[in-house]
Amino acid sequence: VHGSAPDIAGQGIANPIGCVASAAMLLRHSLGLTTEALAVERAIERTIEDGVLTPDLGGCASSRAVGDAICRALGDPERHCQRAS
């Protein structure tokens, strides 16, 4: 995961996949939760295969749309993805 990308801040086009992949790495390497890490990685792969991509990858989906697609690929979006209030 790289810089904060201030040039696109607030536009809803930042790619969340790197951040979510980092969470999968945390699950695997820091917490020893290999099964859960694989589920997150598969959800990312499915989202990419389904073509739900932010503009940097040639798509037109928003950051939220990509995150929501990853949640759907994991299963119940209400269980897996809690929105910040």
Protein Blocks (a to p, Z undefined) as FASTA:
>chain_A
ZZehlmlgonlpacfklmmmmmmmmmmmmnopaklmmmmmmmmmmmmmnopacfknopab
dfklmmmmmmmmnopfklmmccdZZ
